Amino acid sequence: MKLDLRELPAMVVSLPAETRRRAHVTDHFGALGISFEFIDGVVGERKIRNVAIAHRNAFDAAKGLPFMVFE
């Protein structure tokens, strides 16, 4: 079975205020032909918990398997 990553849904976890990073991801993924959506990162005192919540949100946004999550 061949797997073409351009055909998989992709979620990119990123803080909304990181506009330069989001622009870079948009350009990079666009050049690769990978469609994606941004999932807002979570800010708070407990970094590990914030990352876990953001990734859970990305998993919840997926419409089905398979899918990819990027940071």
Secondary structure, 3 states (H helix, E strand, C coil): CCCCHHHCCEEEEECCCCHHHHHHHHHHHHHHCCCCEEEECCCCCCHHHHHHHHHHHHHHHCCCCCCEEEC
